[in-house]
């Protein structure tokens, strides 16, 4: 069965990673992100806070 594709922005990926749901979403959907989102996740991953840690988890998937 073909997965549904969806486009995710930075905020969505960080929110999903913060709630420990990113792996589930990635297993169920074909998630597409732009180079800009990857760059934003990379920059955000340097923050020493909840969002930075979530961005690190999100960025590691791409």
N, CA and C atoms as a LAMMPS dump frame, in Angstrom:
ITEM: TIMESTEP
0
ITEM: NUMBER OF ATOMS
186
ITEM: BOX BOUNDS ff ff ff
-5.0000000000000000e+02 5.0000000000000000e+02
-5.0000000000000000e+02 5.0000000000000000e+02
-5.0000000000000000e+02 5.0000000000000000e+02
ITEM: ATOMS id mol type element x y z
1 1 1 N 0.83 -1.179 0
2 1 2 C 0 0 0
3 1 3 C 0.876 1.243 0
4 2 1 N 0.525 2.19 -0.823
5 2 2 C 1.294 3.424 -0.977
6 2 3 C 1.024 4.366 0.195
7 3 1 N 2.097 4.958 0.729
8 3 2 C 1.959 5.918 1.823
9 3 3 C 1.474 7.26 1.289
10 4 1 N 0.726 7.945 2.1
11 4 2 C 0.305 9.309 1.786
12 4 3 C 1.489 10.234 2.017
13 5 1 N 1.732 11.136 1.079
14 5 2 C 2.799 12.121 1.226
15 5 3 C 2.267 13.369 1.9
16 6 1 N 3.094 13.93 2.771
17 6 2 C 2.744 15.22 3.352
18 6 3 C 3.993 16.056 3.49
19 7 1 N 3.794 17.362 3.411
20 7 2 C 4.894 18.317 3.527
21 7 3 C 4.865 18.883 4.933
22 8 1 N 5.992 18.811 5.628
23 8 2 C 6.066 19.285 7.009
24 8 3 C 6.961 20.509 7.106
25 9 1 N 6.527 21.455 7.934
26 9 2 C 7.376 22.614 8.195
27 9 3 C 8.153 22.38 9.487
28 10 1 N 9.02 23.311 9.8
29 10 2 C 9.9 23.183 10.959
30 10 3 C 9.105 23.016 12.246
31 11 1 N 8.12 23.861 12.439
32 11 2 C 7.326 23.82 13.665
33 11 3 C 6.639 22.477 13.853
34 12 1 N 6.09 21.933 12.794
35 12 2 C 5.408 20.642 12.883
36 12 3 C 6.384 19.54 13.28
37 13 1 N 7.55 19.524 12.671
38 13 2 C 8.534 18.485 12.988
39 13 3 C 9.019 18.591 14.428
40 14 1 N 9.278 19.809 14.88
41 14 2 C 9.732 20.008 16.258
42 14 3 C 8.628 19.606 17.239
43 15 1 N 7.404 19.972 16.941
44 15 2 C 6.286 19.601 17.82
45 15 3 C 6.124 18.087 17.892
46 16 1 N 6.189 17.422 16.748
47 16 2 C 6.068 15.966 16.736
48 16 3 C 7.214 15.303 17.495
49 17 1 N 8.425 15.819 17.315
50 17 2 C 9.578 15.259 18.028
51 17 3 C 9.466 15.512 19.529
52 18 1 N 8.962 16.686 19.918
53 18 2 C 8.786 17.003 21.344
54 18 3 C 7.803 16.053 22.012
55 19 1 N 6.804 15.644 21.268
56 19 2 C 5.778 14.745 21.803
57 19 3 C 6.124 13.27 21.564
58 20 1 N 7.342 13 21.101
59 20 2 C 7.793 11.634 20.793
60 20 3 C 6.88 10.932 19.785
61 21 1 N 6.38 11.688 18.82
62 21 2 C 5.5 11.127 17.79
63 21 3 C 6.119 11.134 16.396
64 22 1 N 7.305 11.711 16.268
65 22 2 C 7.904 11.84 14.941
66 22 3 C 8.15 10.479 14.29
67 23 1 N 8.662 9.529 15.032
68 23 2 C 8.932 8.202 14.455
69 23 3 C 7.66 7.551 13.931
70 24 1 N 6.577 7.705 14.671
71 24 2 C 5.298 7.144 14.237
72 24 3 C 4.842 7.785 12.927
73 25 1 N 4.915 9.102 12.861
74 25 2 C 4.495 9.813 11.643
75 25 3 C 5.37 9.405 10.467
76 26 1 N 6.685 9.314 10.694
77 26 2 C 7.585 8.934 9.602
78 26 3 C 7.35 7.501 9.131
79 27 1 N 6.877 6.642 10.022
80 27 2 C 6.611 5.258 9.613
81 27 3 C 5.296 5.133 8.838
82 28 1 N 4.373 6.048 9.068
83 28 2 C 3.059 5.969 8.442
84 28 3 C 2.902 6.826 7.186
85 29 1 N 3.723 7.871 7.063
86 29 2 C 3.6 8.816 5.954
87 29 3 C 4.943 9.026 5.276
88 30 1 N 4.882 9.412 4.015
89 30 2 C 6.062 9.837 3.275
90 30 3 C 6.184 11.342 3.529
91 31 1 N 7.047 11.721 4.472
92 31 2 C 7.173 13.121 4.881
93 31 3 C 8.211 13.81 4.008
94 32 1 N 7.808 14.936 3.427
95 32 2 C 8.668 15.712 2.547
96 32 3 C 8.997 17.038 3.24
97 33 1 N 10.262 17.418 3.21
98 33 2 C 10.666 18.713 3.765
99 33 3 C 11.54 19.429 2.74
100 34 1 N 11.532 20.74 2.824
101 34 2 C 12.359 21.538 1.923
102 34 3 C 13.754 21.722 2.513
103 35 1 N 14.668 22.18 1.686
104 35 2 C 16.021 22.481 2.162
105 35 3 C 15.995 23.566 3.232
106 36 1 N 15.063 24.481 3.122
107 36 2 C 14.937 25.552 4.122
108 36 3 C 14.588 24.953 5.481
109 37 1 N 13.658 24.006 5.51
110 37 2 C 13.278 23.36 6.773
111 37 3 C 14.47 22.616 7.364
112 38 1 N 15.219 21.914 6.545
113 38 2 C 16.407 21.205 7.028
114 38 3 C 17.394 22.205 7.63
115 39 1 N 17.581 23.341 6.973
116 39 2 C 18.469 24.382 7.498
117 39 3 C 17.971 24.954 8.811
118 40 1 N 16.657 25.162 8.914
119 40 2 C 16.083 25.674 10.159
120 40 3 C 16.228 24.668 11.297
121 41 1 N 16.018 23.394 11.01
122 41 2 C 16.21 22.357 12.027
123 41 3 C 17.668 22.303 12.464
124 42 1 N 18.565 22.425 11.524
125 42 2 C 19.993 22.413 11.84
126 42 3 C 20.344 23.583 12.756
127 43 1 N 19.852 24.776 12.424
128 43 2 C 20.128 25.957 13.249
129 43 3 C 19.486 25.821 14.626
130 44 1 N 18.262 25.35 14.669
131 44 2 C 17.538 25.224 15.93
132 44 3 C 18.163 24.158 16.828
133 45 1 N 18.802 23.163 16.226
134 45 2 C 19.383 22.072 17.009
135 45 3 C 20.54 22.549 17.883
136 46 1 N 21.04 23.753 17.651
137 46 2 C 22.125 24.297 18.473
138 46 3 C 21.6 24.924 19.76
139 47 1 N 20.291 25.116 19.876
140 47 2 C 19.702 25.72 21.077
141 47 3 C 19.755 24.722 22.227
142 48 1 N 20.053 25.213 23.397
143 48 2 C 20.13 24.355 24.58
144 48 3 C 18.81 24.424 25.339
145 49 1 N 17.755 23.921 24.709
146 49 2 C 16.431 23.911 25.322
147 49 3 C 15.61 22.773 24.723
148 50 1 N 14.356 22.7 25.119
149 50 2 C 13.474 21.63 24.641
150 50 3 C 13.36 21.628 23.127
151 51 1 N 13.222 22.806 22.542
152 51 2 C 13.082 22.882 21.089
153 51 3 C 14.362 22.474 20.38
154 52 1 N 15.48 22.839 20.939
155 52 2 C 16.754 22.448 20.349
156 52 3 C 16.948 20.943 20.352
157 53 1 N 16.595 20.32 21.468
158 53 2 C 16.703 18.85 21.541
159 53 3 C 15.723 18.184 20.582
160 54 1 N 14.518 18.73 20.471
161 54 2 C 13.533 18.174 19.54
162 54 3 C 13.998 18.361 18.098
163 55 1 N 14.585 19.514 17.797
164 55 2 C 15.098 19.753 16.441
165 55 3 C 16.224 18.788 16.125
166 56 1 N 17.039 18.481 17.114
167 56 2 C 18.124 17.509 16.908
168 56 3 C 17.545 16.148 16.542
169 57 1 N 16.478 15.736 17.232
170 57 2 C 15.823 14.47 16.898
171 57 3 C 15.207 14.536 15.511
172 58 1 N 14.571 15.652 15.191
173 58 2 C 13.95 15.822 13.868
174 58 3 C 14.978 15.884 12.77
175 59 1 N 16.057 16.601 13.015
176 59 2 C 17.094 16.77 11.998
177 59 3 C 17.792 15.45 11.707
178 60 1 N 17.927 14.623 12.72
179 60 2 C 18.591 13.34 12.539
180 60 3 C 17.876 12.417 11.564
181 61 1 N 16.612 12.717 11.255
182 61 2 C 15.833 11.877 10.343
183 61 3 C 16.076 12.24 8.879
184 62 1 N 16.756 13.377 8.644
185 62 2 C 16.923 13.853 7.262
186 62 3 C 18.35 13.973 6.851
